Amino acid sequence: MKKYFVILFLLIFAIFISGCMGLLTTPGEDSIAPGKGRLEIYLTDAPGDYEEVNIIIYKIEGHIAVDGDEG
């Protein structure tokens, strides 16, 4: 049982990492210019009778890299 848990964890971790690296996405014509970024938020739930969905953002942090900065 423990072996299956480890395999499942590694599979989920690999999918997560490849998603973060953009390996599962294909760049389209709307490529992002250097120095710019994009935030996409998707809400997935069962169909419901929603009038609105409120998203509250408490904190946003960023890192501005200079030439030669790798981190």
HTML snippet that shows the backbone in 3Dmol.js (N, CA, C, O; Angstrom):
<script src="https://3Dmol.org/build/3Dmol-min.js"></script>
<div id="view" style="width:600px;height:400px;position:relative"></div>
<script>
const pdb = `
ATOM      1  N   MET A   1       0.831  -1.197   0.000  1.00  0.00           N
ATOM      2  CA  MET A   1       0.000   0.000   0.000  1.00  0.00           C
ATOM      3  C   MET A   1       0.871   1.255   0.000  1.00  0.00           C
ATOM      4  O   MET A   1       0.580   2.233  -0.689  1.00  0.00           O
ATOM      5  N   LYS A   2       1.946   1.206   0.787  1.00  0.00           N
ATOM      6  CA  LYS A   2       2.835   2.361   0.872  1.00  0.00           C
ATOM      7  C   LYS A   2       3.494   2.631  -0.485  1.00  0.00           C
ATOM      8  O   LYS A   2       3.719   3.783  -0.857  1.00  0.00           O
ATOM      9  N   LYS A   3       3.799   1.559  -1.216  1.00  0.00           N
ATOM     10  CA  LYS A   3       4.433   1.692  -2.523  1.00  0.00           C
ATOM     11  C   LYS A   3       3.508   2.449  -3.488  1.00  0.00           C
ATOM     12  O   LYS A   3       3.970   3.306  -4.240  1.00  0.00           O
ATOM     13  N   TYR A   4       2.217   2.138  -3.469  1.00  0.00           N
ATOM     14  CA  TYR A   4       1.269   2.812  -4.342  1.00  0.00           C
ATOM     15  C   TYR A   4       1.114   4.283  -3.970  1.00  0.00           C
ATOM     16  O   TYR A   4       0.943   5.134  -4.842  1.00  0.00           O
ATOM     17  N   PHE A   5       1.174   4.574  -2.685  1.00  0.00           N
ATOM     18  CA  PHE A   5       1.091   5.966  -2.241  1.00  0.00           C
ATOM     19  C   PHE A   5       2.280   6.762  -2.761  1.00  0.00           C
ATOM     20  O   PHE A   5       2.121   7.895  -3.217  1.00  0.00           O
ATOM     21  N   VAL A   6       3.461   6.177  -2.694  1.00  0.00           N
ATOM     22  CA  VAL A   6       4.670   6.867  -3.171  1.00  0.00           C
ATOM     23  C   VAL A   6       4.585   7.093  -4.678  1.00  0.00           C
ATOM     24  O   VAL A   6       4.930   8.170  -5.164  1.00  0.00           O
ATOM     25  N   ILE A   7       4.130   6.092  -5.415  1.00  0.00           N
ATOM     26  CA  ILE A   7       4.003   6.235  -6.868  1.00  0.00           C
ATOM     27  C   ILE A   7       2.973   7.305  -7.214  1.00  0.00           C
ATOM     28  O   ILE A   7       3.204   8.125  -8.102  1.00  0.00           O
ATOM     29  N   LEU A   8       1.849   7.301  -6.524  1.00  0.00           N
ATOM     30  CA  LEU A   8       0.820   8.313  -6.755  1.00  0.00           C
ATOM     31  C   LEU A   8       1.344   9.709  -6.435  1.00  0.00           C
ATOM     32  O   LEU A   8       1.102  10.654  -7.187  1.00  0.00           O
ATOM     33  N   PHE A   9       2.057   9.840  -5.327  1.00  0.00           N
ATOM     34  CA  PHE A   9       2.623  11.131  -4.949  1.00  0.00           C
ATOM     35  C   PHE A   9       3.603  11.625  -6.010  1.00  0.00           C
ATOM     36  O   PHE A   9       3.559  12.792  -6.397  1.00  0.00           O
ATOM     37  N   LEU A  10       4.483  10.751  -6.481  1.00  0.00           N
ATOM     38  CA  LEU A  10       5.464  11.150  -7.494  1.00  0.00           C
ATOM     39  C   LEU A  10       4.783  11.541  -8.807  1.00  0.00           C
ATOM     40  O   LEU A  10       5.222  12.473  -9.480  1.00  0.00           O
ATOM     41  N   LEU A  11       3.726  10.842  -9.167  1.00  0.00           N
ATOM     42  CA  LEU A  11       2.995  11.183 -10.383  1.00  0.00           C
ATOM     43  C   LEU A  11       2.337  12.554 -10.267  1.00  0.00           C
ATOM     44  O   LEU A  11       2.429  13.366 -11.188  1.00  0.00           O
ATOM     45  N   ILE A  12       1.684  12.810  -9.159  1.00  0.00           N
ATOM     46  CA  ILE A  12       1.047  14.115  -8.946  1.00  0.00           C
ATOM     47  C   ILE A  12       2.094  15.218  -8.891  1.00  0.00           C
ATOM     48  O   ILE A  12       1.884  16.298  -9.443  1.00  0.00           O
ATOM     49  N   PHE A  13       3.213  14.960  -8.235  1.00  0.00           N
ATOM     50  CA  PHE A  13       4.289  15.942  -8.146  1.00  0.00           C
ATOM     51  C   PHE A  13       4.856  16.255  -9.534  1.00  0.00           C
ATOM     52  O   PHE A  13       5.125  17.416  -9.844  1.00  0.00           O
ATOM     53  N   ALA A  14       5.038  15.231 -10.367  1.00  0.00           N
ATOM     54  CA  ALA A  14       5.566  15.444 -11.717  1.00  0.00           C
ATOM     55  C   ALA A  14       4.605  16.281 -12.557  1.00  0.00           C
ATOM     56  O   ALA A  14       5.038  17.149 -13.314  1.00  0.00           O
ATOM     57  N   ILE A  15       3.310  16.026 -12.428  1.00  0.00           N
ATOM     58  CA  ILE A  15       2.322  16.820 -13.163  1.00  0.00           C
ATOM     59  C   ILE A  15       2.344  18.261 -12.685  1.00  0.00           C
ATOM     60  O   ILE A  15       2.273  19.184 -13.496  1.00  0.00           O
ATOM     61  N   PHE A  16       2.441  18.464 -11.380  1.00  0.00           N
ATOM     62  CA  PHE A  16       2.493  19.812 -10.818  1.00  0.00           C
ATOM     63  C   PHE A  16       3.711  20.570 -11.324  1.00  0.00           C
ATOM     64  O   PHE A  16       3.591  21.714 -11.761  1.00  0.00           O
ATOM     65  N   ILE A  17       4.876  19.947 -11.270  1.00  0.00           N
ATOM     66  CA  ILE A  17       6.115  20.605 -11.705  1.00  0.00           C
ATOM     67  C   ILE A  17       6.065  20.909 -13.203  1.00  0.00           C
ATOM     68  O   ILE A  17       6.465  21.996 -13.622  1.00  0.00           O
ATOM     69  N   SER A  18       5.583  19.972 -14.013  1.00  0.00           N
ATOM     70  CA  SER A  18       5.532  20.239 -15.449  1.00  0.00           C
ATOM     71  C   SER A  18       4.544  21.357 -15.762  1.00  0.00           C
ATOM     72  O   SER A  18       4.749  22.107 -16.717  1.00  0.00           O
ATOM     73  N   GLY A  19       3.484  21.480 -14.980  1.00  0.00           N
ATOM     74  CA  GLY A  19       2.552  22.593 -15.165  1.00  0.00           C
ATOM     75  C   GLY A  19       3.184  23.918 -14.812  1.00  0.00           C
ATOM     76  O   GLY A  19       2.942  24.924 -15.478  1.00  0.00           O
ATOM     77  N   CYS A  20       3.999  23.928 -13.760  1.00  0.00           N
ATOM     78  CA  CYS A  20       4.676  25.161 -13.361  1.00  0.00           C
ATOM     79  C   CYS A  20       5.721  25.578 -14.386  1.00  0.00           C
ATOM     80  O   CYS A  20       5.965  26.769 -14.578  1.00  0.00           O
ATOM     81  N   MET A  21       6.331  24.611 -15.036  1.00  0.00           N
ATOM     82  CA  MET A  21       7.371  24.912 -16.006  1.00  0.00           C
ATOM     83  C   MET A  21       6.797  25.205 -17.384  1.00  0.00           C
ATOM     84  O   MET A  21       7.537  25.601 -18.285  1.00  0.00           O
ATOM     85  N   GLY A  22       5.497  25.020 -17.566  1.00  0.00           N
ATOM     86  CA  GLY A  22       4.880  25.299 -18.852  1.00  0.00           C
ATOM     87  C   GLY A  22       5.047  24.189 -19.863  1.00  0.00           C
ATOM     88  O   GLY A  22       4.864  24.424 -21.058  1.00  0.00           O
ATOM     89  N   LEU A  23       5.390  22.982 -19.427  1.00  0.00           N
ATOM     90  CA  LEU A  23       5.578  21.890 -20.367  1.00  0.00           C
ATOM     91  C   LEU A  23       4.260  21.356 -20.912  1.00  0.00           C
ATOM     92  O   LEU A  23       4.228  20.790 -22.005  1.00  0.00           O
ATOM     93  N   LEU A  24       3.184  21.525 -20.172  1.00  0.00           N
ATOM     94  CA  LEU A  24       1.895  21.023 -20.618  1.00  0.00           C
ATOM     95  C   LEU A  24       1.107  22.061 -21.405  1.00  0.00           C
ATOM     96  O   LEU A  24       0.008  21.773 -21.878  1.00  0.00           O
ATOM     97  N   THR A  25       1.642  23.238 -21.547  1.00  0.00           N
ATOM     98  CA  THR A  25       0.943  24.289 -22.276  1.00  0.00           C
ATOM     99  C   THR A  25       1.670  24.562 -23.583  1.00  0.00           C
ATOM    100  O   THR A  25       2.884  24.385 -23.682  1.00  0.00           O
ATOM    101  N   THR A  26       0.924  24.986 -24.566  1.00  0.00           N
ATOM    102  CA  THR A  26       1.528  25.335 -25.844  1.00  0.00           C
ATOM    103  C   THR A  26       1.429  26.837 -26.032  1.00  0.00           C
ATOM    104  O   THR A  26       0.345  27.405 -25.896  1.00  0.00           O
ATOM    105  N   PRO A  27       2.537  27.487 -26.340  1.00  0.00           N
ATOM    106  CA  PRO A  27       2.484  28.932 -26.534  1.00  0.00           C
ATOM    107  C   PRO A  27       1.685  29.268 -27.783  1.00  0.00           C
ATOM    108  O   PRO A  27       1.839  28.633 -28.826  1.00  0.00           O
ATOM    109  N   GLY A  28       0.843  30.263 -27.663  1.00  0.00           N
ATOM    110  CA  GLY A  28       0.019  30.675 -28.793  1.00  0.00           C
ATOM    111  C   GLY A  28       0.495  31.991 -29.354  1.00  0.00           C
ATOM    112  O   GLY A  28       1.618  32.429 -29.103  1.00  0.00           O
ATOM    113  N   GLU A  29      -0.367  32.605 -30.107  1.00  0.00           N
ATOM    114  CA  GLU A  29      -0.026  33.881 -30.715  1.00  0.00           C
ATOM    115  C   GLU A  29      -0.020  35.009 -29.702  1.00  0.00           C
ATOM    116  O   GLU A  29       0.542  36.073 -29.965  1.00  0.00           O
ATOM    117  N   ASP A  30      -0.635  34.795 -28.548  1.00  0.00           N
ATOM    118  CA  ASP A  30      -0.698  35.839 -27.527  1.00  0.00           C
ATOM    119  C   ASP A  30       0.453  35.700 -26.532  1.00  0.00           C
ATOM    120  O   ASP A  30       0.245  35.753 -25.320  1.00  0.00           O
ATOM    121  N   SER A  31       1.660  35.522 -27.050  1.00  0.00           N
ATOM    122  CA  SER A  31       2.827  35.379 -26.190  1.00  0.00           C
ATOM    123  C   SER A  31       3.030  36.633 -25.358  1.00  0.00           C
ATOM    124  O   SER A  31       2.682  37.738 -25.776  1.00  0.00           O
ATOM    125  N   ILE A  32       3.589  36.448 -24.190  1.00  0.00           N
ATOM    126  CA  ILE A  32       3.811  37.554 -23.264  1.00  0.00           C
ATOM    127  C   ILE A  32       5.159  38.192 -23.571  1.00  0.00           C
ATOM    128  O   ILE A  32       6.159  37.494 -23.738  1.00  0.00           O
ATOM    129  N   ALA A  33       5.182  39.498 -23.644  1.00  0.00           N
ATOM    130  CA  ALA A  33       6.411  40.231 -23.927  1.00  0.00           C
ATOM    131  C   ALA A  33       7.383  40.081 -22.761  1.00  0.00           C
ATOM    132  O   ALA A  33       6.956  39.927 -21.617  1.00  0.00           O
ATOM    133  N   PRO A  34       8.675  40.125 -23.036  1.00  0.00           N
ATOM    134  CA  PRO A  34       9.660  40.058 -21.954  1.00  0.00           C
ATOM    135  C   PRO A  34       9.440  41.172 -20.941  1.00  0.00           C
ATOM    136  O   PRO A  34       9.189  42.319 -21.311  1.00  0.00           O
ATOM    137  N   GLY A  35       9.535  40.829 -19.671  1.00  0.00           N
ATOM    138  CA  GLY A  35       9.328  41.809 -18.618  1.00  0.00           C
ATOM    139  C   GLY A  35       7.883  41.949 -18.187  1.00  0.00           C
ATOM    140  O   GLY A  35       7.580  42.708 -17.267  1.00  0.00           O
ATOM    141  N   LYS A  36       6.994  41.229 -18.837  1.00  0.00           N
ATOM    142  CA  LYS A  36       5.568  41.272 -18.506  1.00  0.00           C
ATOM    143  C   LYS A  36       5.149  39.924 -17.932  1.00  0.00           C
ATOM    144  O   LYS A  36       5.903  38.953 -18.004  1.00  0.00           O
ATOM    145  N   GLY A  37       3.968  39.865 -17.370  1.00  0.00           N
ATOM    146  CA  GLY A  37       3.462  38.622 -16.811  1.00  0.00           C
ATOM    147  C   GLY A  37       1.968  38.508 -16.997  1.00  0.00           C
ATOM    148  O   GLY A  37       1.312  39.446 -17.451  1.00  0.00           O
ATOM    149  N   ARG A  38       1.435  37.360 -16.646  1.00  0.00           N
ATOM    150  CA  ARG A  38       0.001  37.126 -16.780  1.00  0.00           C
ATOM    151  C   ARG A  38      -0.462  36.280 -15.599  1.00  0.00           C
ATOM    152  O   ARG A  38       0.224  35.350 -15.174  1.00  0.00           O
ATOM    153  N   LEU A  39      -1.621  36.615 -15.087  1.00  0.00           N
ATOM    154  CA  LEU A  39      -2.253  35.853 -14.020  1.00  0.00           C
ATOM    155  C   LEU A  39      -3.580  35.344 -14.546  1.00  0.00           C
ATOM    156  O   LEU A  39      -4.417  36.125 -14.999  1.00  0.00           O
ATOM    157  N   GLU A  40      -3.772  34.041 -14.486  1.00  0.00           N
ATOM    158  CA  GLU A  40      -5.032  33.447 -14.908  1.00  0.00           C
ATOM    159  C   GLU A  40      -5.605  32.671 -13.735  1.00  0.00           C
ATOM    160  O   GLU A  40      -4.908  31.870 -13.111  1.00  0.00           O
ATOM    161  N   ILE A  41      -6.868  32.907 -13.438  1.00  0.00           N
ATOM    162  CA  ILE A  41      -7.545  32.215 -12.347  1.00  0.00           C
ATOM    163  C   ILE A  41      -8.749  31.507 -12.935  1.00  0.00           C
ATOM    164  O   ILE A  41      -9.575  32.121 -13.611  1.00  0.00           O
ATOM    165  N   TYR A  42      -8.843  30.227 -12.677  1.00  0.00           N
ATOM    166  CA  TYR A  42      -9.963  29.436 -13.159  1.00  0.00           C
ATOM    167  C   TYR A  42     -10.759  28.930 -11.965  1.00  0.00           C
ATOM    168  O   TYR A  42     -10.180  28.466 -10.982  1.00  0.00           O
ATOM    169  N   LEU A  43     -12.069  29.015 -12.044  1.00  0.00           N
ATOM    170  CA  LEU A  43     -12.953  28.510 -11.002  1.00  0.00           C
ATOM    171  C   LEU A  43     -13.674  27.300 -11.571  1.00  0.00           C
ATOM    172  O   LEU A  43     -14.420  27.407 -12.544  1.00  0.00           O
ATOM    173  N   THR A  44     -13.445  26.158 -10.958  1.00  0.00           N
ATOM    174  CA  THR A  44     -14.064  24.931 -11.418  1.00  0.00           C
ATOM    175  C   THR A  44     -14.928  24.379 -10.305  1.00  0.00           C
ATOM    176  O   THR A  44     -14.444  24.094  -9.210  1.00  0.00           O
ATOM    177  N   ASP A  45     -16.180  24.234 -10.585  1.00  0.00           N
ATOM    178  CA  ASP A  45     -17.112  23.720  -9.592  1.00  0.00           C
ATOM    179  C   ASP A  45     -18.316  23.162 -10.334  1.00  0.00           C
ATOM    180  O   ASP A  45     -18.469  23.369 -11.538  1.00  0.00           O
ATOM    181  N   ALA A  46     -19.147  22.470  -9.623  1.00  0.00           N
ATOM    182  CA  ALA A  46     -20.371  21.960 -10.221  1.00  0.00           C
ATOM    183  C   ALA A  46     -21.250  23.140 -10.619  1.00  0.00           C
ATOM    184  O   ALA A  46     -21.216  24.186  -9.972  1.00  0.00           O
ATOM    185  N   PRO A  47     -22.033  22.979 -11.675  1.00  0.00           N
ATOM    186  CA  PRO A  47     -22.928  24.072 -12.073  1.00  0.00           C
ATOM    187  C   PRO A  47     -23.840  24.463 -10.917  1.00  0.00           C
ATOM    188  O   PRO A  47     -24.393  23.607 -10.226  1.00  0.00           O
ATOM    189  N   GLY A  48     -23.983  25.726 -10.728  1.00  0.00           N
ATOM    190  CA  GLY A  48     -24.814  26.206  -9.638  1.00  0.00           C
ATOM    191  C   GLY A  48     -25.537  27.476 -10.029  1.00  0.00           C
ATOM    192  O   GLY A  48     -25.337  28.008 -11.121  1.00  0.00           O
ATOM    193  N   ASP A  49     -26.359  27.947  -9.153  1.00  0.00           N
ATOM    194  CA  ASP A  49     -27.125  29.159  -9.388  1.00  0.00           C
ATOM    195  C   ASP A  49     -26.384  30.330  -8.738  1.00  0.00           C
ATOM    196  O   ASP A  49     -26.830  30.881  -7.731  1.00  0.00           O
ATOM    197  N   TYR A  50     -25.245  30.700  -9.333  1.00  0.00           N
ATOM    198  CA  TYR A  50     -24.415  31.758  -8.770  1.00  0.00           C
ATOM    199  C   TYR A  50     -24.819  33.105  -9.341  1.00  0.00           C
ATOM    200  O   TYR A  50     -25.041  33.239 -10.545  1.00  0.00           O
ATOM    201  N   GLU A  51     -24.911  34.083  -8.486  1.00  0.00           N
ATOM    202  CA  GLU A  51     -25.095  35.454  -8.951  1.00  0.00           C
ATOM    203  C   GLU A  51     -23.742  36.137  -9.103  1.00  0.00           C
ATOM    204  O   GLU A  51     -23.563  36.982  -9.979  1.00  0.00           O
ATOM    205  N   GLU A  52     -22.798  35.772  -8.254  1.00  0.00           N
ATOM    206  CA  GLU A  52     -21.456  36.334  -8.341  1.00  0.00           C
ATOM    207  C   GLU A  52     -20.487  35.434  -7.600  1.00  0.00           C
ATOM    208  O   GLU A  52     -20.880  34.625  -6.759  1.00  0.00           O
ATOM    209  N   VAL A  53     -19.216  35.589  -7.928  1.00  0.00           N
ATOM    210  CA  VAL A  53     -18.133  34.889  -7.243  1.00  0.00           C
ATOM    211  C   VAL A  53     -17.146  35.947  -6.800  1.00  0.00           C
ATOM    212  O   VAL A  53     -16.649  36.716  -7.622  1.00  0.00           O
ATOM    213  N   ASN A  54     -16.859  35.994  -5.518  1.00  0.00           N
ATOM    214  CA  ASN A  54     -15.928  36.986  -4.977  1.00  0.00           C
ATOM    215  C   ASN A  54     -14.589  36.324  -4.696  1.00  0.00           C
ATOM    216  O   ASN A  54     -14.522  35.289  -4.032  1.00  0.00           O
ATOM    217  N   ILE A  55     -13.531  36.927  -5.203  1.00  0.00           N
ATOM    218  CA  ILE A  55     -12.176  36.460  -4.947  1.00  0.00           C
ATOM    219  C   ILE A  55     -11.464  37.562  -4.191  1.00  0.00           C
ATOM    220  O   ILE A  55     -11.374  38.693  -4.670  1.00  0.00           O
ATOM    221  N   ILE A  56     -10.957  37.239  -3.011  1.00  0.00           N
ATOM    222  CA  ILE A  56     -10.275  38.219  -2.166  1.00  0.00           C
ATOM    223  C   ILE A  56      -8.784  37.892  -2.173  1.00  0.00           C
ATOM    224  O   ILE A  56      -8.381  36.778  -1.839  1.00  0.00           O
ATOM    225  N   ILE A  57      -7.983  38.865  -2.553  1.00  0.00           N
ATOM    226  CA  ILE A  57      -6.535  38.700  -2.575  1.00  0.00           C
ATOM    227  C   ILE A  57      -5.972  39.483  -1.403  1.00  0.00           C
ATOM    228  O   ILE A  57      -6.164  40.694  -1.300  1.00  0.00           O
ATOM    229  N   TYR A  58      -5.276  38.780  -0.519  1.00  0.00           N
ATOM    230  CA  TYR A  58      -4.736  39.416   0.670  1.00  0.00           C
ATOM    231  C   TYR A  58      -3.325  39.964   0.466  1.00  0.00           C
ATOM    232  O   TYR A  58      -2.960  40.977   1.063  1.00  0.00           O
ATOM    233  N   LYS A  59      -2.541  39.306  -0.366  1.00  0.00           N
ATOM    234  CA  LYS A  59      -1.155  39.734  -0.504  1.00  0.00           C
ATOM    235  C   LYS A  59      -0.622  39.301  -1.866  1.00  0.00           C
ATOM    236  O   LYS A  59      -0.897  38.195  -2.331  1.00  0.00           O
ATOM    237  N   ILE A  60       0.136  40.178  -2.491  1.00  0.00           N
ATOM    238  CA  ILE A  60       0.819  39.868  -3.739  1.00  0.00           C
ATOM    239  C   ILE A  60       2.275  40.259  -3.564  1.00  0.00           C
ATOM    240  O   ILE A  60       2.585  41.375  -3.145  1.00  0.00           O
ATOM    241  N   GLU A  61       3.157  39.339  -3.885  1.00  0.00           N
ATOM    242  CA  GLU A  61       4.585  39.626  -3.813  1.00  0.00           C
ATOM    243  C   GLU A  61       5.195  39.395  -5.185  1.00  0.00           C
ATOM    244  O   GLU A  61       4.698  38.586  -5.968  1.00  0.00           O
ATOM    245  N   GLY A  62       6.254  40.100  -5.464  1.00  0.00           N
ATOM    246  CA  GLY A  62       6.929  39.936  -6.734  1.00  0.00           C
ATOM    247  C   GLY A  62       8.427  40.064  -6.565  1.00  0.00           C
ATOM    248  O   GLY A  62       8.915  40.607  -5.574  1.00  0.00           O
ATOM    249  N   HIS A  63       9.134  39.562  -7.532  1.00  0.00           N
ATOM    250  CA  HIS A  63      10.590  39.664  -7.541  1.00  0.00           C
ATOM    251  C   HIS A  63      10.989  40.228  -8.893  1.00  0.00           C
ATOM    252  O   HIS A  63      10.666  39.650  -9.931  1.00  0.00           O
ATOM    253  N   ILE A  64      11.675  41.330  -8.884  1.00  0.00           N
ATOM    254  CA  ILE A  64      12.146  41.943 -10.115  1.00  0.00           C
ATOM    255  C   ILE A  64      13.607  41.566 -10.276  1.00  0.00           C
ATOM    256  O   ILE A  64      14.456  41.959  -9.475  1.00  0.00           O
ATOM    257  N   ALA A  65      13.887  40.807 -11.310  1.00  0.00           N
ATOM    258  CA  ALA A  65      15.241  40.335 -11.551  1.00  0.00           C
ATOM    259  C   ALA A  65      15.999  41.354 -12.395  1.00  0.00           C
ATOM    260  O   ALA A  65      15.445  41.944 -13.322  1.00  0.00           O
ATOM    261  N   VAL A  66      17.244  41.546 -12.069  1.00  0.00           N
ATOM    262  CA  VAL A  66      18.116  42.391 -12.879  1.00  0.00           C
ATOM    263  C   VAL A  66      18.974  41.477 -13.733  1.00  0.00           C
ATOM    264  O   VAL A  66      19.021  40.271 -13.492  1.00  0.00           O
ATOM    265  N   ASP A  67      19.649  42.028 -14.721  1.00  0.00           N
ATOM    266  CA  ASP A  67      20.486  41.210 -15.595  1.00  0.00           C
ATOM    267  C   ASP A  67      21.472  40.392 -14.776  1.00  0.00           C
ATOM    268  O   ASP A  67      22.183  40.923 -13.923  1.00  0.00           O
ATOM    269  N   GLY A  68      21.504  39.101 -15.046  1.00  0.00           N
ATOM    270  CA  GLY A  68      22.423  38.215 -14.340  1.00  0.00           C
ATOM    271  C   GLY A  68      21.868  37.669 -13.043  1.00  0.00           C
ATOM    272  O   GLY A  68      22.512  36.833 -12.410  1.00  0.00           O
ATOM    273  N   ASP A  69      20.687  38.114 -12.624  1.00  0.00           N
ATOM    274  CA  ASP A  69      20.086  37.624 -11.383  1.00  0.00           C
ATOM    275  C   ASP A  69      19.354  36.323 -11.680  1.00  0.00           C
ATOM    276  O   ASP A  69      18.496  36.282 -12.561  1.00  0.00           O
ATOM    277  N   GLU A  70      19.681  35.272 -10.961  1.00  0.00           N
ATOM    278  CA  GLU A  70      19.069  33.974 -11.209  1.00  0.00           C
ATOM    279  C   GLU A  70      18.327  33.493  -9.991  1.00  0.00           C
ATOM    280  O   GLU A  70      18.688  32.442  -9.463  1.00  0.00           O
ATOM    281  N   GLY A  71      17.351  34.159  -9.521  1.00  0.00           N
ATOM    282  CA  GLY A  71      16.671  33.630  -8.355  1.00  0.00           C
ATOM    283  C   GLY A  71      15.662  34.564  -7.893  1.00  0.00           C
ATOM    284  O   GLY A  71      14.975  34.292  -6.908  1.00  0.00           O
TER     285      GLY A  71
END
`;
const viewer = $3Dmol.createViewer("view");
viewer.addModel(pdb, "pdb");
viewer.setStyle({}, {cartoon: {color: "spectrum"}});
viewer.zoomTo();
viewer.render();
</script>
